[in-house]
Amino acid sequence: MELLFRALADRTRLRLLSLIGKDEVCVCYFVEVLKMPQPKISRHLAYLRRAGIVGARREGKWIHYRVIEPKDHRAADVLRNIREWLANDREMQRDRTRLVQMCCAKVPAHLTAAPKPAFVIAEV
């Protein structure tokens, strides 16, 4: 449980959880939305994976991340409450809006082959 709280104590990791929402998102989109270097984003995602709240799936050279429910029911409750709070936070909503706009607009050249996330429209 301590690792979960340490994972949730970082603003960038909270922003990543918010961006994922109920979707599965390629790491390349996190880099674009958050304007951070890919290695830094990957370190934060690895921390979330070690905490047991994010899973990954590889598709060719792309890695997709999704939120997974912790096995411990108390940890799952904490994560669920944090995600509800994130969904209502203005800054997190702005991040999410940028992600949706990026995926629906003309894609930058370096992302042309990147798989777009499948969004749950109700969250946007």
JOJOQUI-V169349 format. One record per helix or strand of 2 or more residues. SS is the DSSP state (a for helix, b for strand). FROM is the first residue (numbers start at 1). LEN is the number of residues. Records with the same first field share a line. If there is no record, write none. Layout:
SS=FROM-LEN + FROM-LEN
This chain:
a=2-7 + 11-10 + 27-8 + 38-13 + 73-16 + 90-15 + 109-3 + 121-3
b=25-2 + 54-6 + 62-6
